């Protein structure tokens, strides 16, 4: 934790919740990671207690950490003669489940991320809750605390397959009723599993196996943007001058 003062949000969270939260502050953004079993109690306290008062849930989304932290643009043992020579071919949509990237520093694959706003205290907080089971990702629904999250949880269920236990009406919201799979999972084929067309003879829409070849031309690489590095340097100079 990079900010430990008692008056900071990170300090207040640490004093209130102790080891229940794993707190980090990066670029002045506070993130609190917690277990799914602690989510409802912590969420209620964050909403109701005067020193927090996070009455607004701005967003909830799912995250798939499969392959997290792994770059596929090799710059150490390839020649300079061609761009494609540096591509390892392990990005989203290129690997099979059996050959999926492993050991990338994340103990769990799926997480639900919640963004909160306290209008009264003018503060923002990010909660991250990892699902304990990769095969059946489940976290508690927070619709009883922030009712407006209803559709956000349905979207995360639809796109990532995360089950929000206690949700009043958990069903797909963006894909078709008969859709198979969850499109934002990183092992989901980029070309999908089926294609849809109208059959004039049958006079209805029909589903067929996908007929196009997968092509992913842009490699994934990990980098720190130059503008962020420049902003950090300018902030350090400003701090020294004042």
N, C-alpha and C positions, 0 to 999 in steps of 0.2 A: 504494500500500500504506500503510495507516494505522498499522500496528504494525511497527516495524522493529528492535526490541530483539533482541539475539542470543539471549536466553533464551526469547523468545516462539516459538510454533509457526511463525508467519509468517517470523520471522527465521531459524529453523533450516531451513525449507524453502528460503528464498532462498539461504542459504549452501551448502546441499547441491546444489540443482538449478539454480541460476542462472537463465538466460533460458529454460530449458525450461518453467518454470512462470510463469504470470501470476497473482500472488497479490493477493487483496483481503481486507480485514477489515471487515465491516459488522455493527454490533450485536454485536460480539465473536464473530462467526461467521467462520471462515476458509474461503475458497474458493480453490482452485488450478485454474486453467484450463490445459489442455495439449493438444497435438496428438495425434490418434489414433495416429500412428506411435510416439509416446513412451510410450503408456499402459502397456504390459506391463512395460517396464523400470522405470518410476517406481513402478508398483503393487507390484512385487516388492520394491523397496527400502523402500517405506513399510511393508510387512508385516514384513520381516526385520531391518532395521537397528535397533539398540537405542534410538536416540534418537527413533524413531517408533513402531515396534511396533503398527501398525494391523492387529491380527489379526482384527478383526470387521468384516465388511461388513454394515451395518445395512439398507441399501436401495439399489436402483438403479432409476431411472425414466427415461423419455424425456421430452423437451420439444420442442414445436413453437413456434418464435419468430415464426411468421407473424403480422404485425400487432402485434408486441411494442412497447410504449411508445406505442401509439396509442389515444387515447380517442375515444369517439363521442358524448359528451355535450357539446354545444357550449354554452358559457356566455358567449360574447363578442359574438355578433352575432345573437342571437335575442331575441324579446320575452319578457316575463314572463307572457304570457297563457295559456300551456299547456305542460305538461310535455313532450308529444310533439314540440313544435316544436324542442327542443334535441337531438333524437336524429338522428345523422347516418346511422345504418343501416349501419355497417361492422363490426359485431361478428362474433363467431364464428357461422357458419352463415348470414350475411346476404349475403356477397359471393360472386361467381363467381370461379373461378380466374383468368380473364383480367383481372379487375378487382381482384385481391387487393391489400391494402395493401402498399406498398413503402417503401424508404428509411426504416427505423425504427431505425437504429443497430446492427443486428445483421448481421454479414457472412455468417453461415450460418443456415440455417433450423432444422436438427435438432441436438440434442445429447443425449448420455447423461450423467446426473448420478448420481454415486456418493457415498454417505454412509458414512464410515468411523469406527470407534471404536477407540481404544487403551485397553484396560482397565488395562494396566500403567502408562501415563503419564497416565491420566485426561484424554484429549484427544479431540476430534472434528474431522473434516476433511471438506470437501466437494470432490470432484473433478468438473470439468465438461469434457467432451470433445465438441467440435463435429465433426459429420460433414462431410467435405470436399466431398461431392457431394450436392446437394439432391435430384437425380433418383434417386440410388441411395445412400441413407445407410448407411454401413458404419463400424463401429468394431470393434476386437478384443474377443473374449470374454475375460473375466477369470475364467472358471470354473476354469482351471488354478491360479489363485492363491487365490481364495475360492470353493470348490466350491458353497457354499450360494447363490450368485447365479444358479444355473441357471434357476429358475422366474422370477426377476425379469427376466432377459434375454428369456425367452420372452414375458413380459407386454409388455415394451417393443417387441418385434418385432410382437406381435399388435396392440397399440393404435396404434403410431406407424409401423410398417414399417421400423424400424431393424434392419439385419442385423448380427448379432454373429458376426464371422468366427472360426471355430474352435470354435463352440458344438457340443457333442456331439449335440444333438437339438433343433435350432431349428425349432419348429412352433407353431401357434396354441395358446393355453391357455385363453382366455376366450370367444372367439367360435366359431361353428359352423365345421365343416370347409369348407363351401362359401361362407363369408362373403367378400364382395367389398369391398375397401377396408380402411382402418384408422380406427376410430371416434374416436380422440383427435386426429387431424390436424384443424387448424382450418378446412380447406376441406371437411371431410366434412359432408354435410347433417345437420342436427340431427334431422330426421325419418327419416334413413336412406335407403336405396335400395330396399329391398323390405319387404314385410310378410308375416307367416306366419300361416296359419290351417289348421284341420283341415277337409278336404273329405269330408263323409259319403258322397258318391257314389263318390269314388275311394278312400275309406277310407285316406287317408294325409294327411300334412302337405304343403301346397303353398306355394310362394313366388309372390307377385304383386307388381307394381309398387305402390309406396306410394301411398295414396289420400287422405292428409290434407294440408292446406295448412300450410306452415311458419309459425309465429308466434313471434316473440321479442320480448317486451314489456319486458324490463329492459335498459336501456342499460349499456354498460361504461364505467366512469370510473376514472381514476387518482387516488388520494388517499393521503395519509399519515394513518393513524388517529390520532385525538386522544389515545388512551391511550398510544400509543408516543411521541408528542411530549411528553406529560406525564411519562412515565417518563424520557425523556432529560433533561428539565429538572431533575427531582428528582435524577438521578444527578450532574448538573453541580453542583447545590447541595451535595450530600453531599461531592463531591470538594473543593470550595472550603473547606468547613467542616473537613475533615480534612487 
